[in-house]
Amino acid sequence: MEITDIRIRRLEGNNKMKAIVSITIDDEFVLHDIKVVDGEKGLFIAMPSKKTADGEYRDIAHPIKTETRNRIQKMILERYAQEEELAGEG
């Protein structure tokens, strides 16, 4: 599995949610609505989720293996940092 594209839509304001991300896998499959969140321990990603009838949120798409999630998170956060740096220069 290769992530072949990452598209980031930064969100303005003082929200904990900093961006919404779409990734393309192997130039064949797109996953939308990954969130970049600023938590107590720094930035992390939250996979697309849906609110259930009992008020809980459940991921509707997510990696099964921890190492896959970590790899996706690393790539997204690196790209997010690059875009933040570019935005600061403009």
C-alpha positions as CSV (number, residue, x, y, z in Angstrom):
1,M,0.0,0.0,0.0
2,E,1.3,3.4,-1.0
3,I,-0.1,6.8,-0.2
4,T,0.1,8.5,-3.6
5,D,-1.5,11.8,-2.7
6,I,-2.3,13.9,0.3
7,R,-4.6,16.9,0.1
8,I,-5.0,19.2,3.2
9,R,-7.6,21.8,3.8
10,R,-6.5,23.9,6.7
11,L,-9.1,25.3,9.1
12,E,-8.8,28.8,10.4
13,G,-9.4,29.9,14.0
14,N,-8.5,28.6,17.4
15,N,-10.1,25.3,17.0
16,K,-8.5,22.0,18.2
17,M,-9.3,20.7,14.7
18,K,-6.6,22.1,12.4
19,A,-7.3,20.5,9.1
20,I,-9.3,18.1,7.1
21,V,-7.3,15.7,4.9
22,S,-8.0,13.4,2.0
23,I,-5.5,10.7,1.0
24,T,-5.2,8.6,-2.1
25,I,-4.0,5.0,-1.8
26,D,-2.2,3.4,-4.8
27,D,-3.7,6.0,-7.2
28,E,-7.0,3.9,-6.9
29,F,-8.7,4.6,-3.6
30,V,-9.5,7.9,-1.8
31,L,-10.2,8.3,1.9
32,H,-11.8,11.7,2.9
33,D,-12.4,13.5,6.2
34,I,-9.3,12.5,8.1
35,K,-8.9,15.2,10.8
36,V,-5.7,16.8,12.1
37,V,-6.4,17.5,15.8
38,D,-4.3,19.5,18.3
39,G,-4.5,17.4,21.5
40,E,-2.8,17.5,24.9
41,K,0.2,15.7,23.6
42,G,0.5,17.5,20.2
43,L,-1.0,16.9,16.8
44,F,-2.6,13.6,15.8
45,I,-5.0,12.3,13.2
46,A,-8.6,11.1,13.7
47,M,-10.0,8.8,11.1
48,P,-13.4,9.5,9.5
49,S,-16.2,8.8,12.1
50,K,-19.9,8.7,12.5
51,K,-22.0,9.5,15.6
52,T,-24.1,6.5,16.7
53,A,-27.6,6.5,18.1
54,D,-26.1,6.3,21.6
55,G,-24.0,9.5,21.1
56,E,-20.6,7.8,20.6
57,Y,-18.4,8.3,17.7
58,R,-17.2,5.2,15.7
59,D,-14.6,5.2,13.0
60,I,-16.1,4.3,9.6
61,A,-12.7,3.6,8.0
62,H,-9.4,3.0,9.7
63,P,-6.2,1.0,9.4
64,I,-6.2,-2.4,11.1
65,K,-2.5,-2.4,12.0
66,T,-0.9,0.1,14.3
67,E,2.2,0.5,12.1
68,T,-0.1,1.4,9.1
69,R,-1.9,4.0,11.2
70,N,1.5,5.4,12.4
71,R,2.8,5.6,8.8
72,I,-0.3,7.4,7.6
73,Q,-0.2,9.8,10.6
74,K,3.5,10.5,10.0
75,M,3.0,11.4,6.3
76,I,0.0,13.6,7.0
77,L,1.6,15.5,9.8
78,E,4.8,16.0,7.8
79,R,2.8,17.4,4.9
80,Y,0.7,19.5,7.3
81,A,3.9,21.0,8.8
82,Q,5.2,21.8,5.4
83,E,2.0,23.6,4.5
84,E,2.0,25.5,7.8
85,E,5.6,26.6,7.1
86,L,4.6,27.8,3.6
87,A,1.6,29.7,4.9
88,G,3.8,31.5,7.4
89,E,6.1,32.6,4.6
90,G,3.3,34.1,2.6
